[in-house]
Amino acid sequence: MNSVTEKMIGHSPVFTRVVNAARMVAVTDVPVLISGEPGTGKALLAREIHGASPRALAAFRVVGCSGVDEAGLEIELQASAAGSTLFLDEVADLGLEAQAKLLHYMESVEAGRAGYPNVRILVSTCRDLLALQKAGRFREDLYYRLHVVPITMPPLRDRTDDIVLLLKQFTADLARRHGRKAPRYSVTARNLIKQYRWPGNVRELHNFCERMVILMAGAIVQTADMPIEIRRDASTASDSTLFTLPEGGIDLFALEGDMIRQAISMSGGNRSKAARLLGLTRDTLLYRIQKHAIE
Ligand SMILES: Nc1ncnc2c1ncn2[C@@H]1O[C@H](COP(=O)(O)OP(=O)(O)OP(=O)(O)O)[C@@H](O)[C@H]1O
């Protein structure tokens, strides 16, 4: 049996937790509800759960639910063979009648009714299913039937530890696929990549790597070679001026002392907390407290 981690790249704690949950649920028959923003890897995880399950040798069928009505769903459900896995992508796009059909199907499979072969259901959504359920747009009974083991794929901005790993792996794989020499990244370009919020998540990072492999094969990617949205995001996030120096200048030493006093007071005298507020290590803060002779 394959491991769930085989194709899924990531080593951040939040990602590892997801993979561990997927590994545990893979060996069972229960439905899995995979939520998360677009491009976070929901479909890939569903495929990996199937691949790590005792059903790995049977079919894995994907049905995109957008535009699928009750009759369309019925056809898809009937086409699923015993022992296979059916992945319903964007399940919240099913209308209420189709939802009723799915619920009835899942209940019938679970009860082992004649004409209902043993098919495992995995679903994904990028919507807030609970909110839809409360708004009357998603059946409550179906919600709870699907909600046995919910797994939430974290957005890439919450697993920044994985960005460089994904960048390296995607670059190497895509360079091989396109028969190009992999580009390398300057330190500043790499920092921009780490700071960017990646609203399209792993898919956006993958597309970016592909673009760079094609356009910058064998070269060193500099800031100027990066897409405008990545440069713009970083300039608003970190490169922008934090504080504008007045024309008459300032007393930097006094300002530093003042900031340290404020941080100590804000943290109720806790030196570690104060250091965190100032983005310093505790040792550096203690050194500066001494330098400013702060009590
Ligand atoms: N952890 C990962 N390791 C390697 N590749 C990944 C990972 N997560 C996602 N990908 C890749 O990113 C792309 C988007 O993933 P996927 O289609 O699974 O996302 P999704 O959440 O289902 O997106 P959508 O909601 O838009 O359908 C795919 O090419 C997938 O192979």
Boltz pocket constraint, residues with backbone or C-beta under 6 A from the ligand:
constraints:
  - pocket:
      binder: B
      contacts: [[A, 7], [A, 8], [A, 9], [A, 10], [A, 36], [A, 37], [A, 38], [A, 39], [A, 40], [A, 41], [A, 42], [A, 43], [A, 44], [A, 45], [A, 124], [A, 126], [A, 202], [A, 203], [A, 206]]
      max_distance: 6.0
